[in-house]
Amino acid sequence: PVSPPAEEEETEEEIEDEIEEEPSTPPAEGEEEEEEEEIEEEGETSSPPAEETPPTPPPAFSDDYESYSVSDANLEPWLYYVDTFGPSGTYLGWYGGTPAPSNGPQVSSIVTEDGNNLLNTYSNYGDSAHSSGNFIETCIYR
């Protein structure tokens, strides 16, 4: 049995030539919109989808706190910030931005448990905002 001759597919060059041969008159008002609607209905797009930018990975560092001691003056490069909010949640301000304490009594301290050093963080209970009904948020950043 003899197979029928395969139909030749148009090359990209031939397709481009055909497109160039079409008259380049601007579409009448409303025609372009109809074509776009038809394409959207068919689920096709005229341009390839934009590639998504991958998310930026977080900074790579780790700290097991073994190099810190209660006798250290502070936990530099770790810094503390305290935000103060009113009873209704209104932001009132912040303070800090200095190295977090390594031995308390407020904000943070190094504690040893089962032979391992751990970072213990907590509120600044010495802040008078606690007794006046405000809320305190303590943050430690590296």
N, CA, C and O atoms as CSV, one atom per row, in Angstrom:
chain,resi,resn,atom,element,x,y,z
A,1,PRO,N,N,0.833,-1.194,0.000
A,1,PRO,CA,C,0.000,0.000,0.000
A,1,PRO,C,C,0.873,1.253,0.000
A,1,PRO,O,O,1.895,1.327,0.683
A,2,VAL,N,N,0.446,2.211,-0.771
A,2,VAL,CA,C,1.171,3.469,-0.893
A,2,VAL,C,C,0.455,4.518,-0.065
A,2,VAL,O,O,-0.761,4.679,-0.165
A,3,SER,N,N,1.212,5.226,0.751
A,3,SER,CA,C,0.628,6.269,1.578
A,3,SER,C,C,0.439,7.518,0.744
A,3,SER,O,O,1.236,7.812,-0.146
A,4,PRO,N,N,-0.628,8.255,1.040
A,4,PRO,CA,C,-0.807,9.515,0.322
A,4,PRO,C,C,0.305,10.469,0.715
A,4,PRO,O,O,0.811,10.400,1.836
A,5,PRO,N,N,0.690,11.348,-0.178
A,5,PRO,CA,C,1.775,12.283,0.165
A,5,PRO,C,C,1.375,13.161,1.355
A,5,PRO,O,O,0.247,13.645,1.444
A,6,ALA,N,N,2.330,13.349,2.260
A,6,ALA,CA,C,2.072,14.176,3.445
A,6,ALA,C,C,1.931,15.627,3.024
A,6,ALA,O,O,2.638,16.118,2.143
A,7,GLU,N,N,0.995,16.298,3.684
A,7,GLU,CA,C,0.813,17.717,3.391
A,7,GLU,C,C,1.986,18.475,3.995
A,7,GLU,O,O,2.381,18.247,5.139
A,8,GLU,N,N,2.521,19.365,3.208
A,8,GLU,CA,C,3.643,20.137,3.699
A,8,GLU,C,C,3.134,21.237,4.618
A,8,GLU,O,O,2.174,21.940,4.301
A,9,GLU,N,N,3.795,21.370,5.763
A,9,GLU,CA,C,3.419,22.433,6.685
A,9,GLU,C,C,4.111,23.714,6.260
A,9,GLU,O,O,5.238,23.703,5.763
A,10,GLU,N,N,3.414,24.810,6.466
A,10,GLU,CA,C,4.005,26.099,6.122
A,10,GLU,C,C,5.124,26.411,7.107
A,10,GLU,O,O,5.003,26.169,8.308
A,11,THR,N,N,6.174,26.933,6.594
A,11,THR,CA,C,7.271,27.325,7.471
A,11,THR,C,C,6.954,28.683,8.066
A,11,THR,O,O,6.094,29.412,7.572
A,12,GLU,N,N,7.660,29.007,9.128
A,12,GLU,CA,C,7.447,30.305,9.769
A,12,GLU,C,C,7.708,31.438,8.788
A,12,GLU,O,O,7.046,32.475,8.831
A,13,GLU,N,N,8.683,31.230,7.899
A,13,GLU,CA,C,9.026,32.265,6.933
A,13,GLU,C,C,7.868,32.516,5.972
A,13,GLU,O,O,7.557,33.662,5.647
A,14,GLU,N,N,7.224,31.420,5.515
A,14,GLU,CA,C,6.087,31.560,4.601
A,14,GLU,C,C,4.925,32.267,5.298
A,14,GLU,O,O,4.250,33.105,4.700
A,15,ILE,N,N,4.700,31.921,6.560
A,15,ILE,CA,C,3.608,32.555,7.318
A,15,ILE,C,C,3.882,34.041,7.462
A,15,ILE,O,O,2.978,34.861,7.300
A,16,GLU,N,N,5.134,34.395,7.768
A,16,GLU,CA,C,5.483,35.809,7.910
A,16,GLU,C,C,5.274,36.550,6.594
A,16,GLU,O,O,4.800,37.686,6.583
A,17,ASP,N,N,5.638,35.887,5.459
A,17,ASP,CA,C,5.437,36.516,4.158
A,17,ASP,C,C,3.964,36.794,3.897
A,17,ASP,O,O,3.608,37.856,3.386
A,18,GLU,N,N,3.091,35.821,4.255
A,18,GLU,CA,C,1.648,36.003,4.056
A,18,GLU,C,C,1.132,37.168,4.894
A,18,GLU,O,O,0.294,37.948,4.444
A,19,ILE,N,N,1.644,37.273,6.117
A,19,ILE,CA,C,1.205,38.354,6.997
A,19,ILE,C,C,1.620,39.694,6.420
A,19,ILE,O,O,0.857,40.660,6.456
A,20,GLU,N,N,2.842,39.750,5.882
A,20,GLU,CA,C,3.324,41.005,5.305
A,20,GLU,C,C,2.522,41.411,4.083
A,20,GLU,O,O,2.377,42.602,3.810
A,21,GLU,N,N,1.993,40.433,3.334
A,21,GLU,CA,C,1.244,40.723,2.133
A,21,GLU,C,C,-0.116,41.334,2.423
A,21,GLU,O,O,-0.668,42.025,1.566
A,22,GLU,N,N,-0.675,41.099,3.616
A,22,GLU,CA,C,-1.983,41.635,3.961
A,22,GLU,C,C,-1.908,43.154,4.035
A,22,GLU,O,O,-0.905,43.703,4.492
A,23,PRO,N,N,-2.962,43.839,3.588
A,23,PRO,CA,C,-2.938,45.304,3.646
A,23,PRO,C,C,-2.856,45.770,5.090
A,23,PRO,O,O,-3.402,45.149,6.002
A,24,SER,N,N,-2.167,46.866,5.263
A,24,SER,CA,C,-1.980,47.375,6.619
A,24,SER,C,C,-2.841,48.609,6.860
A,24,SER,O,O,-2.336,49.675,7.210
A,25,THR,N,N,-4.133,48.449,6.670
A,25,THR,CA,C,-5.044,49.558,6.945
A,25,THR,C,C,-5.465,49.471,8.389
A,25,THR,O,O,-5.685,48.378,8.910
A,26,PRO,N,N,-5.581,50.603,9.040
A,26,PRO,CA,C,-5.998,50.557,10.447
A,26,PRO,C,C,-7.431,50.042,10.545
A,26,PRO,O,O,-8.257,50.347,9.685
A,27,PRO,N,N,-7.733,49.267,11.578
A,27,PRO,CA,C,-9.091,48.736,11.724
A,27,PRO,C,C,-10.082,49.856,12.025
A,27,PRO,O,O,-9.749,50.866,12.647
A,28,ALA,N,N,-11.284,49.643,11.571
A,28,ALA,CA,C,-12.339,50.609,11.856
A,28,ALA,C,C,-12.658,50.544,13.341
A,28,ALA,O,O,-12.330,49.580,14.032
A,29,GLU,N,N,-13.295,51.582,13.798
A,29,GLU,CA,C,-13.629,51.656,15.216
A,29,GLU,C,C,-14.482,50.462,15.620
A,29,GLU,O,O,-15.470,50.148,14.957
A,30,GLY,N,N,-14.104,49.799,16.704
A,30,GLY,CA,C,-14.884,48.677,17.203
A,30,GLY,C,C,-14.394,47.335,16.673
A,30,GLY,O,O,-14.623,46.317,17.326
A,31,GLU,N,N,-13.724,47.285,15.504
A,31,GLU,CA,C,-13.264,46.013,14.944
A,31,GLU,C,C,-12.188,45.377,15.821
A,31,GLU,O,O,-12.246,44.180,16.102
A,32,GLU,N,N,-11.225,46.155,16.246
A,32,GLU,CA,C,-10.134,45.629,17.048
A,32,GLU,C,C,-10.651,45.017,18.350
A,32,GLU,O,O,-10.181,43.962,18.776
A,33,GLU,N,N,-11.605,45.676,18.967
A,33,GLU,CA,C,-12.160,45.171,20.211
A,33,GLU,C,C,-12.810,43.824,20.000
A,33,GLU,O,O,-12.681,42.939,20.845
A,34,GLU,N,N,-13.524,43.646,18.865
A,34,GLU,CA,C,-14.176,42.377,18.595
A,34,GLU,C,C,-13.151,41.272,18.451
A,34,GLU,O,O,-13.345,40.177,18.980
A,35,GLU,N,N,-12.040,41.544,17.732
A,35,GLU,CA,C,-11.019,40.533,17.564
A,35,GLU,C,C,-10.431,40.126,18.909
A,35,GLU,O,O,-10.217,38.939,19.153
A,36,GLU,N,N,-10.167,41.091,19.785
A,36,GLU,CA,C,-9.617,40.783,21.101
A,36,GLU,C,C,-10.585,39.928,21.901
A,36,GLU,O,O,-10.174,38.998,22.596
A,37,GLU,N,N,-11.873,40.243,21.803
A,37,GLU,CA,C,-12.866,39.465,22.522
A,37,GLU,C,C,-12.883,38.034,22.025
A,37,GLU,O,O,-12.967,37.102,22.825
A,38,GLU,N,N,-12.803,37.840,20.677
A,38,GLU,CA,C,-12.808,36.501,20.118
A,38,GLU,C,C,-11.610,35.713,20.624
A,38,GLU,O,O,-11.749,34.542,20.975
A,39,ILE,N,N,-10.451,36.326,20.669
A,39,ILE,CA,C,-9.254,35.641,21.140
A,39,ILE,C,C,-9.415,35.243,22.592
A,39,ILE,O,O,-9.066,34.125,22.971
A,40,GLU,N,N,-9.940,36.148,23.415
A,40,GLU,CA,C,-10.136,35.831,24.826
A,40,GLU,C,C,-11.108,34.685,24.985
A,40,GLU,O,O,-10.918,33.820,25.840
A,41,GLU,N,N,-12.169,34.670,24.154
A,41,GLU,CA,C,-13.162,33.607,24.252
A,41,GLU,C,C,-12.555,32.264,23.894
A,41,GLU,O,O,-12.905,31.247,24.493
A,42,GLU,N,N,-11.641,32.247,22.915
A,42,GLU,CA,C,-11.036,31.000,22.498
A,42,GLU,C,C,-9.947,30.555,23.469
A,42,GLU,O,O,-9.468,29.425,23.371
A,43,GLY,N,N,-9.553,31.398,24.383
A,43,GLY,CA,C,-8.540,31.059,25.370
A,43,GLY,C,C,-7.128,31.246,24.844
A,43,GLY,O,O,-6.171,30.787,25.467
A,44,GLU,N,N,-6.984,31.909,23.713
A,44,GLU,CA,C,-5.665,32.154,23.154
A,44,GLU,C,C,-5.220,33.562,23.519
A,44,GLU,O,O,-6.035,34.447,23.780
A,45,THR,N,N,-3.932,33.741,23.529
A,45,THR,CA,C,-3.397,35.081,23.759
A,45,THR,C,C,-2.506,35.441,22.596
A,45,THR,O,O,-1.928,34.560,21.959
A,46,SER,N,N,-2.390,36.703,22.314
A,46,SER,CA,C,-1.582,37.143,21.190
A,46,SER,C,C,-0.108,37.225,21.546
A,46,SER,O,O,0.734,37.239,20.648
A,47,SER,N,N,0.224,37.278,22.809
A,47,SER,CA,C,1.621,37.324,23.219
A,47,SER,C,C,1.844,36.260,24.285
A,47,SER,O,O,0.919,35.896,25.010
A,48,PRO,N,N,3.073,35.763,24.376
A,48,PRO,CA,C,3.335,34.729,25.376
A,48,PRO,C,C,3.166,35.302,26.780
A,48,PRO,O,O,3.419,36.487,26.998
A,49,PRO,N,N,2.742,34.474,27.731
A,49,PRO,CA,C,2.567,34.980,29.104
A,49,PRO,C,C,3.907,35.414,29.681
A,49,PRO,O,O,4.949,34.819,29.409
A,50,ALA,N,N,3.846,36.459,30.478
A,50,ALA,CA,C,5.062,36.974,31.116
A,50,ALA,C,C,5.555,35.960,32.141
A,50,ALA,O,O,4.764,35.358,32.866
A,51,GLU,N,N,6.869,35.781,32.189
A,51,GLU,CA,C,7.423,34.854,33.159
A,51,GLU,C,C,7.396,35.497,34.538
A,51,GLU,O,O,7.693,36.681,34.695
A,52,GLU,N,N,7.035,34.698,35.528
A,52,GLU,CA,C,6.995,35.214,36.889
A,52,GLU,C,C,8.409,35.276,37.445
A,52,GLU,O,O,9.225,34.385,37.209
A,53,THR,N,N,8.681,36.328,38.177
A,53,THR,CA,C,9.976,36.473,38.824
A,53,THR,C,C,9.957,35.623,40.088
A,53,THR,O,O,9.045,35.754,40.904
A,54,PRO,N,N,10.949,34.755,40.260
A,54,PRO,CA,C,10.942,33.931,41.474
A,54,PRO,C,C,11.123,34.805,42.705
A,54,PRO,O,O,11.771,35.849,42.628
A,55,PRO,N,N,10.560,34.394,43.842
A,55,PRO,CA,C,10.700,35.198,45.061
A,55,PRO,C,C,12.160,35.257,45.507
A,55,PRO,O,O,12.936,34.332,45.268
A,56,THR,N,N,12.509,36.342,46.146
A,56,THR,CA,C,13.857,36.508,46.669
A,56,THR,C,C,14.016,35.614,47.892
A,56,THR,O,O,13.200,35.672,48.811
A,57,PRO,N,N,15.056,34.792,47.912
A,57,PRO,CA,C,15.228,33.928,49.082
A,57,PRO,C,C,15.583,34.746,50.317
A,57,PRO,O,O,16.170,35.821,50.197
A,58,PRO,N,N,15.235,34.254,51.496
A,58,PRO,CA,C,15.586,34.987,52.716
A,58,PRO,C,C,17.100,34.995,52.901
A,58,PRO,O,O,17.802,34.151,52.344
A,59,PRO,N,N,17.601,35.950,53.684
A,59,PRO,CA,C,19.049,35.988,53.922
A,59,PRO,C,C,19.501,34.682,54.567
A,59,PRO,O,O,18.810,34.121,55.417
A,60,ALA,N,N,20.649,34.219,54.157
A,60,ALA,CA,C,21.157,32.949,54.680
A,60,ALA,C,C,22.073,33.207,55.874
A,60,ALA,O,O,23.206,33.661,55.713
A,61,PHE,N,N,21.581,32.918,57.045
A,61,PHE,CA,C,22.410,32.957,58.238
A,61,PHE,C,C,21.742,32.085,59.286
A,61,PHE,O,O,20.543,31.817,59.217
A,62,SER,N,N,22.502,31.661,60.220
A,62,SER,CA,C,21.931,30.910,61.328
A,62,SER,C,C,22.702,31.281,62.589
A,62,SER,O,O,23.829,31.774,62.524
A,63,ASP,N,N,22.084,31.040,63.720
A,63,ASP,CA,C,22.717,31.364,64.983
A,63,ASP,C,C,22.164,30.404,66.026
A,63,ASP,O,O,20.952,30.314,66.219
A,64,ASP,N,N,23.044,29.701,66.684
A,64,ASP,CA,C,22.577,28.766,67.714
A,64,ASP,C,C,22.768,29.347,69.123
A,64,ASP,O,O,22.479,28.676,70.114
A,65,TYR,N,N,23.243,30.565,69.210
A,65,TYR,CA,C,23.412,31.315,70.464
A,65,TYR,C,C,24.448,30.706,71.401
A,65,TYR,O,O,24.594,31.168,72.532
A,66,GLU,N,N,25.171,29.675,70.954
A,66,GLU,CA,C,26.193,29.059,71.804
A,66,GLU,C,C,27.364,29.994,72.057
A,66,GLU,O,O,28.060,29.863,73.064
A,67,SER,N,N,27.585,30.940,71.144
A,67,SER,CA,C,28.719,31.855,71.319
A,67,SER,C,C,28.398,33.018,72.263
A,67,SER,O,O,29.281,33.812,72.587
A,68,TYR,N,N,27.138,33.124,72.707
A,68,TYR,CA,C,26.742,34.205,73.609
A,68,TYR,C,C,26.735,33.700,75.051
A,68,TYR,O,O,26.576,32.508,75.314
A,69,SER,N,N,26.911,34.633,75.963
A,69,SER,CA,C,26.920,34.287,77.378
A,69,SER,C,C,26.160,35.357,78.159
A,69,SER,O,O,26.045,36.498,77.712
A,70,VAL,N,N,25.657,34.989,79.296
A,70,VAL,CA,C,24.967,35.940,80.171
A,70,VAL,C,C,25.927,37.046,80.595
A,70,VAL,O,O,25.501,38.166,80.875
A,71,SER,N,N,27.212,36.737,80.641
A,71,SER,CA,C,28.201,37.742,81.058
A,71,SER,C,C,28.540,38.726,79.925
A,71,SER,O,O,29.211,39.729,80.171
A,72,ASP,N,N,28.091,38.458,78.695
A,72,ASP,CA,C,28.312,39.408,77.596
A,72,ASP,C,C,27.527,40.680,77.862
A,72,ASP,O,O,26.473,40.643,78.497
A,73,ALA,N,N,28.029,41.789,77.388
A,73,ALA,CA,C,27.343,43.072,77.577
A,73,ALA,C,C,26.014,43.114,76.809
A,73,ALA,O,O,25.040,43.706,77.274
A,74,ASN,N,N,25.986,42.481,75.632
A,74,ASN,CA,C,24.758,42.476,74.835
A,74,ASN,C,C,24.833,41.367,73.789
A,74,ASN,O,O,25.799,40.604,73.750
A,75,LEU,N,N,23.814,41.285,72.949
A,75,LEU,CA,C,23.729,40.243,71.926
A,75,LEU,C,C,24.015,40.767,70.526
A,75,LEU,O,O,23.451,40.275,69.548
A,76,GLU,N,N,24.889,41.762,70.426
A,76,GLU,CA,C,25.204,42.316,69.121
A,76,GLU,C,C,25.611,41.191,68.177
A,76,GLU,O,O,26.461,40.389,68.563
A,77,PRO,N,N,25.076,41.077,66.985
A,77,PRO,CA,C,24.398,42.034,66.122
A,77,PRO,C,C,22.879,42.034,66.256
A,77,PRO,O,O,22.206,42.684,65.457
A,78,TRP,N,N,22.318,41.333,67.231
A,78,TRP,CA,C,20.863,41.328,67.434
A,78,TRP,C,C,20.436,42.653,68.063
A,78,TRP,O,O,21.002,43.079,69.069
A,79,LEU,N,N,19.435,43.300,67.465
A,79,LEU,CA,C,18.937,44.588,67.953
A,79,LEU,C,C,17.507,44.436,68.435
A,79,LEU,O,O,16.765,43.592,67.933
A,80,TYR,N,N,17.117,45.249,69.405
A,80,TYR,CA,C,15.729,45.198,69.866
A,80,TYR,C,C,15.016,46.507,69.536
A,80,TYR,O,O,15.616,47.580,69.485
A,81,TYR,N,N,13.728,46.370,69.317
A,81,TYR,CA,C,12.833,47.514,69.094
A,81,TYR,C,C,11.570,47.249,69.885
A,81,TYR,O,O,11.104,46.112,69.958
A,82,VAL,N,N,11.017,48.289,70.476
A,82,VAL,CA,C,9.766,48.169,71.217
A,82,VAL,C,C,8.772,49.149,70.603
A,82,VAL,O,O,9.020,50.353,70.552
A,83,ASP,N,N,7.646,48.616,70.139
A,83,ASP,CA,C,6.559,49.442,69.606
A,83,ASP,C,C,5.492,49.583,70.676
A,83,ASP,O,O,5.195,48.628,71.394
A,84,THR,N,N,4.912,50.783,70.786
A,84,THR,CA,C,3.873,51.045,71.779
A,84,THR,C,C,2.575,51.393,71.061
A,84,THR,O,O,2.557,52.208,70.139
A,85,PHE,N,N,1.485,50.758,71.504
A,85,PHE,CA,C,0.158,50.985,70.942
A,85,PHE,C,C,-0.800,51.383,72.057
A,85,PHE,O,O,-0.710,50.867,73.171
A,86,GLY,N,N,-1.715,52.297,71.760
A,86,GLY,CA,C,-2.720,52.713,72.734
A,86,GLY,C,C,-3.772,51.633,72.937
A,86,GLY,O,O,-3.772,50.636,72.215
A,87,PRO,N,N,-4.674,51.810,73.908
A,87,PRO,CA,C,-5.711,50.823,74.206
A,87,PRO,C,C,-6.593,50.479,72.997
A,87,PRO,O,O,-7.101,49.362,72.902
A,88,SER,N,N,-6.777,51.436,72.071
A,88,SER,CA,C,-7.608,51.171,70.888
A,88,SER,C,C,-6.794,50.616,69.724
A,88,SER,O,O,-7.344,50.361,68.653
A,89,GLY,N,N,-5.480,50.426,69.922
A,89,GLY,CA,C,-4.619,49.901,68.868
A,89,GLY,C,C,-3.893,50.964,68.073
A,89,GLY,O,O,-3.177,50.643,67.124
A,90,THR,N,N,-4.062,52.220,68.439
A,90,THR,CA,C,-3.393,53.315,67.750
A,90,THR,C,C,-1.892,53.266,68.015
A,90,THR,O,O,-1.460,53.143,69.162
A,91,TYR,N,N,-1.106,53.364,66.956
A,91,TYR,CA,C,0.349,53.335,67.098
A,91,TYR,C,C,0.821,54.614,67.776
A,91,TYR,O,O,0.478,55.714,67.342
A,92,LEU,N,N,1.607,54.472,68.841
A,92,LEU,CA,C,2.076,55.625,69.605
A,92,LEU,C,C,3.554,55.925,69.388
A,92,LEU,O,O,3.982,57.059,69.603
A,93,GLY,N,N,4.345,54.938,68.966
A,93,GLY,CA,C,5.762,55.185,68.744
A,93,GLY,C,C,6.608,53.968,69.046
A,93,GLY,O,O,6.098,52.889,69.347
A,94,TRP,N,N,7.914,54.165,68.960
A,94,TRP,CA,C,8.854,53.082,69.206
A,94,TRP,C,C,10.108,53.618,69.874
A,94,TRP,O,O,10.345,54.825,69.909
A,95,TYR,N,N,10.896,52.711,70.398
A,95,TYR,CA,C,12.225,53.037,70.897
A,95,TYR,C,C,13.085,51.784,70.776
A,95,TYR,O,O,12.572,50.692,70.537
A,96,GLY,N,N,14.351,51.943,70.936
A,96,GLY,CA,C,15.265,50.812,70.826
A,96,GLY,C,C,16.246,51.036,69.699
A,96,GLY,O,O,16.768,52.137,69.519
A,97,GLY,N,N,16.497,49.966,68.932
A,97,GLY,CA,C,17.463,50.043,67.852
A,97,GLY,C,C,18.886,49.856,68.332
A,97,GLY,O,O,19.840,50.152,67.612
A,98,THR,N,N,19.025,49.367,69.541
A,98,THR,CA,C,20.342,49.113,70.113
A,98,THR,C,C,20.486,47.605,70.351
A,98,THR,O,O,19.490,46.882,70.319
A,99,PRO,N,N,21.705,47.126,70.587
A,99,PRO,CA,C,21.876,45.679,70.804
A,99,PRO,C,C,20.999,45.170,71.951
A,99,PRO,O,O,20.871,45.811,72.994
A,100,ALA,N,N,20.408,44.008,71.726
A,100,ALA,CA,C,19.537,43.394,72.729
A,100,ALA,C,C,20.370,42.958,73.935
A,100,ALA,O,O,21.493,42.482,73.768
A,101,PRO,N,N,19.830,43.115,75.155
A,101,PRO,CA,C,20.576,42.709,76.348
A,101,PRO,C,C,20.752,41.187,76.395
A,101,PRO,O,O,19.871,40.443,75.965
A,102,SER,N,N,21.880,40.738,76.914
A,102,SER,CA,C,22.131,39.295,77.017
A,102,SER,C,C,21.730,38.740,78.385
A,102,SER,O,O,21.640,37.526,78.570
A,103,ASN,N,N,21.490,39.645,79.342
A,103,ASN,CA,C,21.166,39.166,80.691
A,103,ASN,C,C,19.973,39.887,81.310
A,103,ASN,O,O,19.899,40.019,82.532
A,104,GLY,N,N,19.020,40.365,80.466
A,104,GLY,CA,C,17.827,41.017,80.983
A,104,GLY,C,C,18.183,42.303,81.694
A,104,GLY,O,O,19.223,42.876,81.370
A,105,PRO,N,N,17.427,42.788,82.609
A,105,PRO,CA,C,16.197,42.171,83.093
A,105,PRO,C,C,15.009,42.376,82.150
A,105,PRO,O,O,13.947,41.788,82.356
A,106,GLN,N,N,15.182,43.215,81.107
A,106,GLN,CA,C,14.071,43.475,80.189
A,106,GLN,C,C,14.435,43.031,78.777
A,106,GLN,O,O,15.616,42.978,78.435
A,107,VAL,N,N,13.469,42.721,77.975
A,107,VAL,CA,C,13.540,42.441,76.541
A,107,VAL,C,C,14.129,41.080,76.190
A,107,VAL,O,O,13.471,40.303,75.498
A,108,SER,N,N,15.349,40.757,76.641
A,108,SER,CA,C,15.963,39.486,76.238
A,108,SER,C,C,17.044,39.047,77.210
A,108,SER,O,O,17.597,39.845,77.966
A,109,SER,N,N,17.324,37.756,77.166
A,109,SER,CA,C,18.443,37.211,77.930
A,109,SER,C,C,18.815,35.850,77.348
A,109,SER,O,O,18.008,35.192,76.692
A,110,ILE,N,N,20.043,35.454,77.603
A,110,ILE,CA,C,20.502,34.120,77.241
A,110,ILE,C,C,20.258,33.224,78.441
A,110,ILE,O,O,20.630,33.563,79.564
A,111,VAL,N,N,19.638,32.091,78.205
A,111,VAL,CA,C,19.422,31.108,79.266
A,111,VAL,C,C,20.052,29.793,78.828
A,111,VAL,O,O,20.114,29.496,77.635
A,112,THR,N,N,20.516,29.013,79.787
A,112,THR,CA,C,21.114,27.715,79.483
A,112,THR,C,C,20.160,26.633,79.962
A,112,THR,O,O,19.731,26.620,81.115
A,113,GLU,N,N,19.842,25.732,79.051
A,113,GLU,CA,C,18.933,24.633,79.377
A,113,GLU,C,C,19.496,23.361,78.756
A,113,GLU,O,O,19.751,23.314,77.553
A,114,ASP,N,N,19.687,22.340,79.566
A,114,ASP,CA,C,20.249,21.059,79.097
A,114,ASP,C,C,21.576,21.259,78.364
A,114,ASP,O,O,21.857,20.566,77.386
A,115,GLY,N,N,22.386,22.197,78.831
A,115,GLY,CA,C,23.698,22.446,78.247
A,115,GLY,C,C,23.677,23.270,76.970
A,115,GLY,O,O,24.723,23.466,76.352
A,116,ASN,N,N,22.523,23.753,76.564
A,116,ASN,CA,C,22.405,24.565,75.349
A,116,ASN,C,C,22.002,25.986,75.697
A,116,ASN,O,O,21.185,26.210,76.589
A,117,ASN,N,N,22.583,26.948,74.984
A,117,ASN,CA,C,22.176,28.335,75.156
A,117,ASN,C,C,20.946,28.614,74.314
A,117,ASN,O,O,20.877,28.205,73.155
A,118,LEU,N,N,19.984,29.301,74.885
A,118,LEU,CA,C,18.746,29.675,74.199
A,118,LEU,C,C,18.530,31.178,74.344
A,118,LEU,O,O,18.914,31.776,75.349
A,119,LEU,N,N,17.919,31.773,73.342
A,119,LEU,CA,C,17.571,33.195,73.424
A,119,LEU,C,C,16.153,33.292,73.967
A,119,LEU,O,O,15.214,32.748,73.384
A,120,ASN,N,N,16.008,33.983,75.080
A,120,ASN,CA,C,14.700,34.188,75.698
A,120,ASN,C,C,14.307,35.644,75.457
A,120,ASN,O,O,15.026,36.555,75.867
A,121,THR,N,N,13.174,35.868,74.796
A,121,THR,CA,C,12.705,37.241,74.542
A,121,THR,C,C,11.367,37.442,75.231
A,121,THR,O,O,10.571,36.511,75.361
A,122,TYR,N,N,11.134,38.664,75.666
A,122,TYR,CA,C,9.901,38.978,76.387
A,122,TYR,C,C,9.677,40.484,76.343
A,122,TYR,O,O,10.508,41.229,75.824
A,123,SER,N,N,8.584,40.911,76.875
A,123,SER,CA,C,8.235,42.330,76.865
A,123,SER,C,C,9.156,43.130,77.786
A,123,SER,O,O,9.825,42.582,78.663
A,124,ASN,N,N,9.167,44.429,77.560
A,124,ASN,CA,C,9.908,45.311,78.453
A,124,ASN,C,C,8.964,45.683,79.598
A,124,ASN,O,O,8.278,46.704,79.550
A,125,TYR,N,N,8.946,44.833,80.627
A,125,TYR,CA,C,8.014,45.056,81.738
A,125,TYR,C,C,8.359,46.276,82.560
A,125,TYR,O,O,7.544,46.710,83.374
A,126,GLY,N,N,9.528,46.843,82.379
A,126,GLY,CA,C,9.903,48.072,83.069
A,126,GLY,C,C,9.324,49.308,82.390
A,126,GLY,O,O,9.464,50.414,82.912
A,127,ASP,N,N,8.687,49.147,81.255
A,127,ASP,CA,C,8.104,50.273,80.518
A,127,ASP,C,C,6.797,50.672,81.213
A,127,ASP,O,O,5.927,49.827,81.424
A,128,SER,N,N,6.657,51.942,81.566
A,128,SER,CA,C,5.453,52.419,82.270
A,128,SER,C,C,4.202,52.343,81.402
A,128,SER,O,O,3.092,52.477,81.915
A,129,ALA,N,N,4.360,52.130,80.100
A,129,ALA,CA,C,3.189,52.027,79.220
A,129,ALA,C,C,2.314,50.837,79.599
A,129,ALA,O,O,1.106,50.862,79.364
A,130,HIS,N,N,2.905,49.797,80.182
A,130,HIS,CA,C,2.120,48.629,80.606
A,130,HIS,C,C,1.064,49.030,81.630
A,130,HIS,O,O,-0.091,48.618,81.523
A,131,SER,N,N,1.444,49.817,82.608
A,131,SER,CA,C,0.521,50.171,83.687
A,131,SER,C,C,-0.508,51.222,83.259
A,131,SER,O,O,-1.498,51.438,83.958
A,132,SER,N,N,-0.277,51.878,82.112
A,132,SER,CA,C,-1.234,52.899,81.676
A,132,SER,C,C,-2.239,52.352,80.655
A,132,SER,O,O,-2.980,53.123,80.045
A,133,GLY,N,N,-2.270,51.031,80.467
A,133,GLY,CA,C,-3.262,50.427,79.572
A,133,GLY,C,C,-2.824,50.312,78.121
A,133,GLY,O,O,-3.611,49.896,77.270
A,134,ASN,N,N,-1.590,50.671,77.830
A,134,ASN,CA,C,-1.094,50.555,76.456
A,134,ASN,C,C,-0.552,49.151,76.205
A,134,ASN,O,O,-0.334,48.378,77.138
A,135,PHE,N,N,-0.341,48.841,74.950
A,135,PHE,CA,C,0.222,47.556,74.550
A,135,PHE,C,C,1.649,47.741,74.081
A,135,PHE,O,O,1.981,48.714,73.404
A,136,ILE,N,N,2.486,46.784,74.454
A,136,ILE,CA,C,3.900,46.828,74.114
A,136,ILE,C,C,4.215,45.623,73.232
A,136,ILE,O,O,3.807,44.501,73.532
A,137,GLU,N,N,4.943,45.863,72.141
A,137,GLU,CA,C,5.379,44.792,71.255
A,137,GLU,C,C,6.910,44.838,71.201
A,137,GLU,O,O,7.490,45.859,70.831
A,138,THR,N,N,7.556,43.739,71.569
A,138,THR,CA,C,9.013,43.675,71.546
A,138,THR,C,C,9.452,42.874,70.334
A,138,THR,O,O,8.940,41.781,70.091
A,139,CYS,N,N,10.393,43.406,69.575
A,139,CYS,CA,C,10.914,42.746,68.373
A,139,CYS,C,C,12.428,42.654,68.468
A,139,CYS,O,O,13.091,43.605,68.883
A,140,ILE,N,N,12.969,41.512,68.083
A,140,ILE,CA,C,14.416,41.318,68.054
A,140,ILE,C,C,14.776,41.013,66.598
A,140,ILE,O,O,14.207,40.102,65.996
A,141,TYR,N,N,15.710,41.765,66.038
A,141,TYR,CA,C,16.118,41.598,64.639
A,141,TYR,C,C,17.626,41.429,64.535
A,141,TYR,O,O,18.400,41.908,65.364
A,142,ARG,N,N,17.992,40.742,63.501
A,142,ARG,CA,C,19.424,40.646,63.181
A,142,ARG,C,C,19.639,41.298,61.845
A,142,ARG,O,O,20.768,41.346,61.356
